Amino acid sequence: MTRFSPRTAPLRRAGGLAATALLLAAGPLTVAAAAPARAADPVFTLGGPAETALHPYAEGGGAPKRSTAGITVTNPADEGYEGEFTLTFDLTGVAGIADVAFHPGPGVECETKGTRSAVCTGDTLAPGLSTVTGLLLGAAEGSEQGASGTIRVTGEARGATSTPHAAPLTPFTTRVTVGGPDLVMRKLPFDHEPTPGQKQQAPITFANRGSRDADGVFLTLRYSRGLDIPQRYSNCAYTTNETWTTARCSVEGAFEAGATYTLAAPLTLEATTRAYRDLFVYGIQEAGTVPRAASAARSERGSGTVLRAVPLTKAPAARGVDLEPGDNEQEAEFRTANTADFMAYGDEASGAAGATVTARLGFHNDGPAWIGRIRSGGSVAAVDFTVPQGATVTSAPKGCRGVTAEGAYREDRTTPAPRYLCPAPTAVRDGGGLDLSFGLRIDKALIGAAGRVTVRGPGLQEAGLPFDPKPGNNTARVVLNGQSGGGPSPSPAPPAKGGPGAGSGTNPSATAAPGTSGTGAPGTAGRVGGSLASTGSPAALTASAMAIAALTTGLALFAAARRRRY
């Protein structure tokens, strides 16, 4: 398959010319030893669901219910590939069990050959995972409950880099079964605008609307940082990260087709003192069909009673795949009346013209609420930094964007900007924040030159923070040569981060180091609650010049002595 990347072609030609020049300069032996190896062909992988359940055939002649199975190809390269690829479907394993139709993706054509096989072709594979075609599966007329068969998919990709023939794709097999459970989670009627500390009962209720029983169920509860479920059950494994707590509970029993179940005792869902905008997600699946989560090894088992489900209704009791996976989960969104105090902090530095200092700035969330945009994934705030007069930014944190002095878009991305906008993470925990580090070169040693640090909305058109009741502490300063001239001092450093939630939402590489305040003498730097590095001071430059002069003089005397000797 031909690799396609027009943007990298000039770079490759330039790189090849440079490599050739170096090899010729090194001599023929080097050229022979450094012959480049041809890159290996990429390995494309076929995939899809391991098993798909089908609604039983409707004997009364009603419209058949179809299940969908997406067949995918994974391209491991960072670039797209162009070249013909072919997928071949062997349908003999589901003859008399399932009727198969195709819903091909963009640029793909599929053709069935009777009821035994089908072929799909295309000419482009994007990087990563792509769905080539959907299989539309319905139970065949005369098929029996529990009947099962397999569909085998093979493929090849032509135009591979190292061989003129077709490169095979790793084969894939999916199992199709008639009938199965259909677990449906009932939506709970929560109060979606609670107050901090408010508790609500959550009587998790689900039904099996399928054609077969479920042999055990797996209940998953996910709730964001502002919520809590005080009960910790012994048959649940709990995992907590910066944003979510996840409980995975294995509930034993035979959950019969046609029956509805609820928990023996309802859960308690609490809006904590840090609640603001939160989500509660609750889902149900049959046991044995849920892959083991990567985080399960880091989970903790609850020490309370066993979580049990009891029937609400009874119905006339073999494991199967869920017929309608889309209705296995529900979610509830909460908007709690709460606040969070985002406090900006700045820094101070002293130095002569030409010195470079490091300024640490940012903001701290003094709570009580945590703030997260967990649904949209956008930043919750931004740090807006205006550079002090007479200074130039030599290094800025990754992700910070330079703008004009007025805050407008700046086309030039290579030269230092007079102002920077730095986005905060998607979630900032109570006690967390954003710590940033800027390198500043002092071009003019102006007394009390001050830059402005503001924590604000994430966009230039979103100045306010609607959750912050104290806008007066949203601004701080970065002061250069302020103390030696009796100028203003910067705002205090952020409170020490310790205890639960410490350091959450910060940039670890830019976290301010603890320190003490001090009066920075010329050529030095000081900070309230931190420290500043300074380079290029007059004393250091003078010492370097003296060392160079001494070395030059010594070399001249040594040369003169050699001439006299010979």
MARMARFI-504040 format. One line per field, with one value per residue (C-alpha): residue number from 1; y, x, z. Coordinates in nm, 4 decimals. Layout:
N
k NUM ...
Y Y ...
X X ...
Z Z ...
This chain:
566
k 1 2 3 4 5 6 7 8 9 10 11 12 13 14 15 16 17 18 19 20 21 22 23 24 25 26 27 28 29 30 31 32 33 34 35 36 37 38 39 40 41 42 43 44 45 46 47 48 49 50 51 52 53 54 55 56 57 58 59 60 61 62 63 64 65 66 67 68 69 70 71 72 73 74 75 76 77 78 79 80 81 82 83 84 85 86 87 88 89 90 91 92 93 94 95 96 97 98 99 100 101 102 103 104 105 106 107 108 109 110 111 112 113 114 115 116 117 118 119 120 121 122 123 124 125 126 127 128 129 130 131 132 133 134 135 136 137 138 139 140 141 142 143 144 145 146 147 148 149 150 151 152 153 154 155 156 157 158 159 160 161 162 163 164 165 166 167 168 169 170 171 172 173 174 175 176 177 178 179 180 181 182 183 184 185 186 187 188 189 190 191 192 193 194 195 196 197 198 199 200 201 202 203 204 205 206 207 208 209 210 211 212 213 214 215 216 217 218 219 220 221 222 223 224 225 226 227 228 229 230 231 232 233 234 235 236 237 238 239 240 241 242 243 244 245 246 247 248 249 250 251 252 253 254 255 256 257 258 259 260 261 262 263 264 265 266 267 268 269 270 271 272 273 274 275 276 277 278 279 280 281 282 283 284 285 286 287 288 289 290 291 292 293 294 295 296 297 298 299 300 301 302 303 304 305 306 307 308 309 310 311 312 313 314 315 316 317 318 319 320 321 322 323 324 325 326 327 328 329 330 331 332 333 334 335 336 337 338 339 340 341 342 343 344 345 346 347 348 349 350 351 352 353 354 355 356 357 358 359 360 361 362 363 364 365 366 367 368 369 370 371 372 373 374 375 376 377 378 379 380 381 382 383 384 385 386 387 388 389 390 391 392 393 394 395 396 397 398 399 400 401 402 403 404 405 406 407 408 409 410 411 412 413 414 415 416 417 418 419 420 421 422 423 424 425 426 427 428 429 430 431 432 433 434 435 436 437 438 439 440 441 442 443 444 445 446 447 448 449 450 451 452 453 454 455 456 457 458 459 460 461 462 463 464 465 466 467 468 469 470 471 472 473 474 475 476 477 478 479 480 481 482 483 484 485 486 487 488 489 490 491 492 493 494 495 496 497 498 499 500 501 502 503 504 505 506 507 508 509 510 511 512 513 514 515 516 517 518 519 520 521 522 523 524 525 526 527 528 529 530 531 532 533 534 535 536 537 538 539 540 541 542 543 544 545 546 547 548 549 550 551 552 553 554 555 556 557 558 559 560 561 562 563 564 565 566
Y 0.0000 0.3418 0.5735 0.9153 1.2314 1.5353 1.7513 1.5286 1.4820 1.7977 1.7048 1.3579 1.4948 1.7463 1.4799 1.2490 1.5176 1.5984 1.2314 1.1801 1.4739 1.3367 0.9874 1.1155 1.3234 1.0188 0.8054 0.4845 0.2539 0.4682 0.4663 0.0880 0.0480 0.2999 0.1685 0.2514 -0.0298 -0.0315 0.0464 -0.2514 -0.2681 -0.1561 -0.4293 -0.3555 -0.5249 -0.6241 -0.5975 -0.5693 -0.7152 -1.0619 -1.1631 -1.0233 -1.1285 -1.1384 -1.0861 -1.4125 -1.4377 -1.2829 -1.5707 -1.3461 -1.1776 -0.8505 -0.6377 -0.8128 -0.6398 -0.6125 -0.5919 -0.4038 -0.5152 -0.2702 -0.4207 -0.2047 -0.1752 -0.0311 0.1538 0.1874 0.4617 0.8331 0.8982 0.7842 0.5255 0.5135 0.1902 -0.0738 -0.2993 -0.5895 -0.7543 -1.0994 -1.2249 -1.5988 -1.6340 -2.0133 -2.0367 -1.8456 -2.0057 -2.0716 -1.8723 -1.5103 -1.2950 -1.0536 -0.7157 -0.4476 -0.0766 0.0292 0.3342 0.6291 0.5225 0.1527 -0.0717 -0.4102 -0.6884 -1.0097 -1.3356 -1.5378 -1.6204 -1.7686 -1.4779 -1.1059 -0.8698 -0.5071 -0.2890 0.0568 0.2694 0.4739 0.3875 0.6744 0.6634 0.4776 0.2930 0.3148 0.1403 -0.0098 -0.1465 -0.2264 -0.5738 -0.5619 -0.8939 -1.0480 -1.3945 -1.6184 -1.7721 -2.1086 -2.0305 -2.1596 -1.9907 -2.0323 -2.1168 -1.9836 -1.9478 -1.7430 -1.4930 -1.4951 -1.1814 -1.1785 -0.9037 -0.7816 -0.4414 -0.3833 -0.1398 -0.2170 -0.0448 -0.3426 -0.6002 -0.5767 -0.8345 -0.7855 -0.7628 -0.9651 -0.8087 -0.9993 -1.2069 -1.1573 -1.3762 -1.2678 -1.5020 -1.4535 -1.6012 -1.6018 -1.4726 -1.3311 -1.1133 -0.7466 -0.5594 -0.2175 0.0396 0.2511 0.6279 0.7629 1.0837 1.2854 1.6444 1.7830 2.1108 1.9980 2.2028 2.1097 1.8289 1.7167 1.3374 1.1523 0.7882 0.6007 0.2774 0.1341 -0.0631 -0.2667 -0.5171 -0.8081 -0.7620 -1.0241 -1.3801 -1.5472 -1.5163 -1.3293 -1.5368 -1.2701 -0.8965 -0.6355 -0.2983 0.0054 0.3328 0.6398 0.9695 1.2870 1.4539 1.6639 1.3548 1.0657 0.7314 0.6594 0.2857 0.0697 -0.2833 -0.5893 -0.7156 -0.3833 -0.2651 0.1132 0.3247 0.7014 0.9473 1.3274 1.3526 1.0281 0.7523 0.4258 0.1305 -0.2017 -0.4426 -0.8129 -0.9256 -1.3001 -1.4659 -1.5694 -1.2620 -1.3979 -1.2805 -1.0628 -0.9756 -0.6412 -0.6055 -0.3407 -0.3170 -0.4765 -0.1390 0.1850 0.3683 0.7140 0.9799 1.2880 1.6303 1.7121 2.0553 2.0656 1.9876 2.2233 2.0629 1.6849 1.3612 1.0267 0.7390 0.3994 0.0966 -0.2758 -0.5627 -0.9372 -1.0830 -1.2328 -0.9939 -0.6986 -0.6779 -0.6353 -0.2644 -0.1588 0.0298 -0.2794 -0.3665 -0.0309 -0.0620 -0.1176 -0.3647 -0.2274 -0.3486 -0.3198 -0.5544 -0.7378 -0.5425 -0.7523 -0.7161 -0.8525 -0.9001 -0.6484 -0.8703 -1.2388 -1.4152 -1.7766 -1.9606 -1.9743 -1.6711 -1.4618 -1.1310 -0.8277 -0.7651 -0.3840 -0.2584 0.1054 0.0996 -0.0555 0.2773 0.6013 0.9235 1.2138 1.5658 1.7854 2.1634 2.2422 2.5990 2.6418 2.8595 2.8295 3.1040 3.1172 3.3252 3.4595 3.4893 3.6597 3.6912 3.9384 3.9548 4.1825 4.1962 4.4174 4.4677 4.1424 3.9176 3.6343 3.5425 3.2839 3.4122 3.1727 3.2664 3.1125 3.0570 2.8428 2.7111 2.7937 2.6086 2.4975 2.3590 2.1719 2.3014 2.0701 2.0704 1.6931 1.6757 1.9256 1.8639 2.2340 2.4416 2.5793 2.8986 3.0622 3.2601 3.5887 3.7215 4.0643 4.0827 4.3641 4.6608 4.6313 4.2476 3.9787 3.6244 3.3704 3.0600 2.9979 2.6887 2.4435 2.5288 2.9028 3.1106 3.4482 3.7296 4.1003 4.3574 4.4114 4.0370 3.9824 3.6861 3.6996 3.5541 3.5423 3.2317 3.2419 3.5732 3.6634 3.8150 4.0985 3.8919 3.5204 3.3205 2.9856 2.7428 2.5610 2.1878 2.0455 2.0011 2.1900 2.0265 2.2153 2.2760 2.2501 2.5137 2.5951 2.6773 2.8267 2.9228 3.1948 3.2873 3.6673 3.8573 4.2052 4.4296 4.7543 4.7637 4.9759 5.0336 4.8663 4.7430 4.5361 4.2765 4.1698 3.8151 3.7480 3.4251 3.4573 3.2711 3.0301 3.2579 3.6230 3.6822 3.5003 3.7353 3.6364 3.3284 3.2800 3.0485 3.2849 3.5145 3.7088 3.8668 4.1045 3.8389 3.7239 3.9610 3.9709 4.1194 4.0148 4.2929 4.3479 4.5483 4.6583 4.6154 4.7863 5.0982 5.0848 4.9756 4.7531 4.3911 4.1095 3.9273 3.6453 3.3006 3.0334 2.8553 2.5426 2.2431 1.9540 1.7022 1.5627 1.7061 1.8666 1.9696 1.8582 2.0251 2.1680 2.1377 1.9283 2.0607 2.4183 2.3863 2.6695 2.5593 2.6583 2.9392 3.2605 3.6239 3.8385 4.1643 4.0801 4.2723 4.3885 4.0861 3.8581 3.7584 3.7090 3.5901 3.5798 3.2084 3.1033 3.1617 3.2972 3.1915 3.4711 3.4474 3.6980 3.9242 4.1882 4.0069 3.6835 3.8581 4.0388 3.7151 3.5452 3.8312 3.8214 3.4451 3.4796 3.7600 3.5526 3.2527 3.4653 3.6175 3.2762 3.1373 3.4373 3.3945 3.0201 3.0854 3.3442 3.1039 2.8325 3.0778 3.1723 2.8036 2.7146
X 0.0000 0.1302 0.1999 0.0382 0.1555 0.2149 0.3154 0.6109 0.7411 0.9625 1.0971 1.1866 1.3668 1.5529 1.6399 1.7637 1.9908 2.1351 2.1956 2.3646 2.5980 2.6983 2.7604 2.9766 3.1809 3.2350 3.3855 3.2840 3.3088 3.0595 2.8203 2.8230 2.7713 2.4860 2.2612 1.9079 1.6699 1.3295 1.0432 0.8267 0.4724 0.2041 -0.0066 -0.3756 -0.6089 -0.9712 -1.2100 -1.5677 -1.7915 -1.6923 -2.0581 -2.3910 -2.7380 -3.0387 -3.4025 -3.5893 -3.7667 -4.1136 -4.3436 -4.6450 -4.4868 -4.4045 -4.1091 -3.7889 -3.5743 -3.2161 -2.8977 -2.5904 -2.2275 -1.9619 -1.6587 -1.3499 -0.9933 -0.7162 -0.4363 -0.1498 0.0294 -0.0002 -0.0749 -0.3482 -0.2848 -0.4142 -0.4431 -0.7045 -0.8146 -1.0602 -1.2595 -1.4093 -1.6959 -1.7502 -2.1204 -2.1492 -2.1349 -2.4622 -2.6613 -3.0137 -2.9367 -2.9028 -2.9852 -2.6993 -2.7116 -2.4408 -2.4260 -2.0834 -1.8953 -1.7862 -1.5797 -1.6575 -1.8663 -2.0030 -2.1422 -2.3067 -2.2542 -2.5621 -2.6030 -2.2567 -2.0146 -1.9728 -1.6905 -1.6297 -1.3670 -1.2253 -0.9208 -0.8443 -0.7632 -0.7504 -0.5149 -0.6477 -0.9778 -1.2257 -1.5592 -1.5533 -1.9060 -2.1936 -2.3474 -2.7276 -2.8215 -3.1662 -3.2714 -3.3449 -3.6881 -3.6991 -3.4034 -3.4349 -3.3741 -3.0075 -2.8893 -2.5383 -2.2843 -1.9807 -1.8964 -1.5304 -1.3755 -1.0430 -0.8785 -0.5824 -0.4348 -0.2593 0.0249 0.2268 0.5645 0.7989 0.6117 0.4269 0.1686 -0.1172 -0.0454 -0.2930 -0.5040 -0.5315 -0.8540 -1.1510 -1.4422 -1.7688 -2.0290 -2.3992 -2.6615 -3.0407 -3.2031 -3.0539 -3.1300 -3.2156 -3.1290 -3.2913 -3.2025 -3.4905 -3.4357 -3.4651 -3.6575 -3.3850 -3.3971 -3.1440 -3.0859 -2.9837 -2.8173 -2.4791 -2.5313 -2.8637 -2.9187 -3.1465 -3.2459 -3.1461 -3.3497 -3.1674 -3.4235 -3.3761 -3.5694 -3.4841 -3.6955 -3.5093 -3.5895 -3.3382 -3.2365 -2.9250 -2.6855 -2.5732 -2.5458 -2.2723 -2.3824 -2.1606 -2.1984 -1.9926 -2.0269 -1.8200 -1.6269 -1.9124 -2.1275 -2.0867 -2.2517 -2.1666 -2.2411 -1.9394 -2.0503 -1.8275 -1.9149 -1.8164 -1.4697 -1.4116 -1.1732 -1.1215 -0.9307 -0.9177 -1.2734 -1.4668 -1.5397 -1.6411 -1.8041 -1.8189 -2.0535 -2.0987 -2.4485 -2.5193 -2.8456 -3.0632 -3.2382 -3.5320 -3.6638 -3.9699 -3.8913 -3.8068 -3.5563 -3.4574 -3.1919 -3.2783 -3.2015 -3.1801 -2.8515 -2.8011 -2.6707 -2.5330 -2.4442 -2.1312 -2.0095 -1.7885 -2.0720 -2.1344 -2.1942 -2.1948 -2.2968 -2.4193 -2.4052 -2.5595 -2.5620 -2.6353 -2.4870 -2.4859 -2.2004 -1.9234 -1.9784 -1.7891 -1.4131 -1.1922 -1.1140 -0.7475 -0.8089 -0.9460 -0.5995 -0.5917 -0.9432 -1.0419 -1.3040 -1.5825 -1.6133 -1.9910 -2.2781 -2.3464 -2.5335 -2.8346 -3.1142 -3.4628 -3.7521 -4.0323 -4.2298 -4.1957 -4.1949 -4.1973 -3.4807 -2.8498 -2.6434 -2.6582 -2.5552 -2.7763 -3.0237 -3.0305 -2.7077 -2.8093 -3.0656 -2.8407 -2.7324 -2.8832 -2.7287 -2.8398 -2.6939 -2.6960 -2.6608 -2.5842 -2.6060 -2.2449 -1.9363 -1.5623 -1.3076 -1.0368 -0.7477 -0.4798 -0.1184 0.1860 0.5583 0.8459 1.1992 1.5040 1.7831 1.9988 1.9403 2.0169 1.9325 1.6790 1.4458 1.1719 0.8295 0.5787 0.2130 -0.1328 -0.4360 -0.5597 -0.9129 -1.0012 -1.3329 -1.5594 -1.6759 -1.4763 -1.5314 -1.5446 -1.6752 -1.6895 -1.9572 -1.8117 -1.4461 -1.3612 -1.1379 -1.3050 -1.0955 -0.7808 -0.4869 -0.4415 -0.0832 0.0309 0.4135 0.5778 0.7108 1.0792 1.0752 1.0576 0.9254 1.2005 0.9971 0.6254 0.4402 0.3098 -0.0455 -0.0171 -0.1099 0.0428 -0.2031 -0.1718 -0.1578 -0.5325 -0.6028 -0.6699 -0.5576 -0.1877 -0.0749 0.2926 0.3532 0.7359 0.8307 0.7555 0.4133 0.3159 0.0342 -0.0451 -0.3641 -0.3165 -0.6133 -0.6896 -0.7763 -1.1246 -1.1603 -1.0067 -1.0548 -1.1099 -0.7567 -0.6178 -0.5387 -0.3009 0.0684 0.2669 0.6309 0.7509 1.1081 1.1511 1.4517 1.4904 1.5635 1.5331 1.5794 1.2726 1.1833 0.8535 0.7599 0.4448 0.2648 -0.0935 -0.2126 -0.5876 -0.7829 -1.0871 -1.3275 -1.1689 -1.2214 -1.1412 -1.5156 -1.5799 -1.4276 -1.6273 -1.6343 -2.0026 -1.9227 -1.6687 -1.8182 -1.4921 -1.3793 -1.1549 -0.8839 -0.8921 -0.6074 -0.2426 0.0859 0.4318 0.6698 1.0248 1.2718 0.9904 1.1328 1.4676 1.2852 1.0107 0.7597 0.4558 0.4773 0.2993 -0.0025 0.0694 0.1651 -0.1065 -0.1902 0.0122 -0.1440 -0.1826 -0.4407 -0.7178 -0.7229 -0.3824 -0.2256 -0.5224 -0.5580 -0.2066 0.0796 0.3312 0.6263 0.5329 0.4334 0.5717 0.8390 0.7957 1.0152 1.0226 0.9858 1.2954 1.4289 1.5985 1.9219 2.0167 2.0909 1.8848 1.5228 1.2770 0.9205 0.6512 0.6084 0.8518 1.1850 1.3088 1.6090 1.8241 2.1020 2.3266 2.4011 2.6816 2.8981 2.8805 2.9607 3.2589 3.3987 3.3616 3.5427 3.8317 3.8674 3.8806 4.1402 4.3604 4.3414 4.4316 4.7317 4.8564 4.8389 5.0336 5.3137 5.3323 5.3694 5.6440 5.8377 5.8257 5.9648 6.2510 6.3307 6.3528
Z 0.0000 -0.0913 0.1981 0.1397 0.3117 0.0881 0.3853 0.4671 0.1125 0.1079 0.4497 0.3295 0.0207 0.2336 0.4870 0.2084 0.0592 0.3988 0.4745 0.1343 0.1948 0.5328 0.3944 0.1091 0.3527 0.5706 0.2914 0.1086 0.4121 0.6006 0.3039 0.2870 0.6602 0.6800 0.4009 0.5137 0.5925 0.4235 0.6583 0.7472 0.6132 0.8578 1.0150 0.9661 1.2134 1.1576 1.4517 1.5749 1.8454 1.9635 1.9822 1.8647 1.9835 1.7491 1.8293 1.7592 1.4257 1.4331 1.3442 1.2950 0.9971 1.1735 1.0719 1.1827 1.4440 1.3259 1.5282 1.4048 1.4244 1.3053 1.1280 1.1794 1.0512 1.2678 1.0891 1.3420 1.1469 1.2218 0.8559 0.6221 0.3513 -0.0030 -0.1960 -0.2635 0.0192 0.0110 0.2897 0.2300 0.4490 0.4898 0.5799 0.5648 0.9442 0.9879 0.7061 0.8330 1.1499 1.0388 0.7384 0.6661 0.4921 0.4672 0.5468 0.4062 0.5231 0.3027 0.0010 0.0522 -0.1754 -0.0684 -0.2865 -0.1640 -0.3535 -0.2726 0.0957 0.1420 0.0994 0.0398 -0.0596 0.0425 -0.1292 -0.0649 -0.1444 0.1702 0.5317 0.7804 1.0818 1.3850 1.4037 1.1127 1.0654 0.7166 0.7167 0.9466 0.9401 0.9632 1.1232 1.1643 1.2725 0.9723 0.9249 1.1009 1.3289 1.6835 2.0162 2.1125 1.7588 1.7050 1.4256 1.3209 1.0485 0.9431 0.7926 0.6050 0.4060 0.2078 0.1218 -0.2109 -0.2717 0.0435 0.0575 0.0439 -0.1653 -0.4963 -0.3861 -0.1422 0.2309 0.4444 0.7171 1.0435 1.0243 1.2554 1.3674 1.5276 1.6783 1.6140 1.8499 1.8274 2.1447 2.4619 2.7626 2.7215 3.0398 3.0591 3.3276 3.4546 3.4762 3.8331 3.9185 4.0956 4.2158 3.9675 4.1553 4.5049 4.7764 4.9291 5.1797 5.0325 5.0185 4.7790 4.7594 4.4441 4.4179 4.1158 3.9117 3.5933 3.3827 3.1555 2.8435 2.6418 2.5420 2.7734 3.1374 3.2512 3.4622 3.7111 3.6448 3.6645 3.8033 3.7309 3.9241 3.8235 4.0062 3.9703 4.2504 4.3888 4.4592 4.7014 4.7789 5.1448 5.1241 5.0366 4.9472 4.9811 4.6310 4.4704 4.3642 4.3955 4.1895 4.2364 4.0182 3.9868 3.8568 3.9078 4.1562 3.9882 4.1664 3.9791 4.1546 4.0721 4.1686 4.1626 4.0664 3.7721 3.6348 3.4439 3.1099 3.1614 3.5241 3.6859 3.9730 4.2249 4.4960 4.8295 4.9891 4.7873 4.7509 4.9012 4.6621 4.8377 4.6962 4.8992 5.0070 4.6940 4.4469 4.1541 3.8106 3.8463 3.6738 3.8043 3.5532 3.6364 3.4073 3.4054 3.2002 3.2194 3.4211 3.2108 2.9176 3.0694 2.9915 3.2962 3.3354 3.3338 3.6600 3.8379 3.9683 4.1544 4.2985 4.6608 4.7755 4.9946 5.3541 5.3984 5.3302 5.0037 4.7357 4.6301 4.3757 4.4407 4.1970 4.1708 3.9321 3.8522 3.5168 3.4032 3.4176 2.9860 2.9363 2.6161 2.4671 2.5326 2.2515 2.2925 2.4602 2.4118 2.6953 2.9607 3.1076 3.2369 3.3614 3.5780 3.5669 3.8789 3.9121 4.2751 4.4071 4.5203 4.4737 4.4177 4.4898 4.2210 4.3651 4.1285 4.2409 4.0923 4.1564 4.1908 4.0524 4.0500 3.7956 3.5777 3.2081 3.0258 3.3217 3.2753 3.5607 3.6112 3.7138 3.8671 3.8472 3.8266 4.0476 4.3360 4.3961 4.7555 4.7213 4.8571 4.5201 4.2594 3.9043 3.6032 3.2484 3.2326 2.9639 2.7141 2.8005 2.7729 3.0020 3.3146 3.3199 3.1833 3.3162 3.1287 3.1715 3.0483 3.0368 3.2440 3.0503 2.9621 2.9655 2.6958 2.7364 2.6651 2.7562 2.8074 2.9359 2.6799 2.5797 2.6464 2.3429 2.2654 2.1818 2.1106 2.3903 2.3368 2.3569 1.9857 1.7753 1.6840 1.3514 1.4531 1.6654 1.6678 1.8315 2.1961 2.2602 2.4966 2.6463 2.6966 2.7514 2.9294 2.9547 3.2787 3.2740 3.2193 3.5955 3.8888 4.2259 4.5482 4.6763 4.3216 4.0627 3.7791 3.8337 3.5449 3.4890 3.2465 3.1580 3.1408 3.0040 3.1560 2.8568 3.0572 3.4347 3.5109 3.8753 3.9655 3.6180 3.6739 3.4632 3.5212 3.6080 3.5815 3.6219 3.3983 3.1737 2.9237 2.6188 2.5586 2.5282 2.8596 3.1128 3.4190 3.6412 3.7307 4.0214 4.1871 4.4571 4.5125 4.1839 4.3775 4.4201 4.0576 3.9692 4.0795 3.9516 3.8399 3.9542 3.8240 4.0365 4.2648 4.6146 4.5551 4.4377 4.6954 4.4339 4.4776 4.5855 4.4026 4.5368 4.7822 4.6624 4.6572 4.9829 5.0525 4.8801 5.1221 5.2275 5.0095 4.6595 4.6902 4.3650 4.1557 3.8194 3.8211 3.5789 3.7774 3.5825 3.6687 4.0343 4.2446 4.4908 4.8543 4.9827 5.1828 5.0937 5.0649 4.9308 4.6057 4.5644 4.2131 3.9972 4.2219 4.2479 4.5312 4.5706 4.8354 4.8963 4.6247 4.4530 4.1235 3.9194 3.7725 3.5122 3.3406 3.6421 3.6140 3.8726 3.6778 3.3485 3.5058 3.6475 3.3088 3.1328 3.3830 3.3364 2.9565 2.9809 3.2114 2.9802 2.6750 2.8544 2.9635 2.6097 2.4731 2.7324 2.6601 2.2840 2.3437 2.5655 2.2957 2.0361 2.2674 2.3327 1.9633
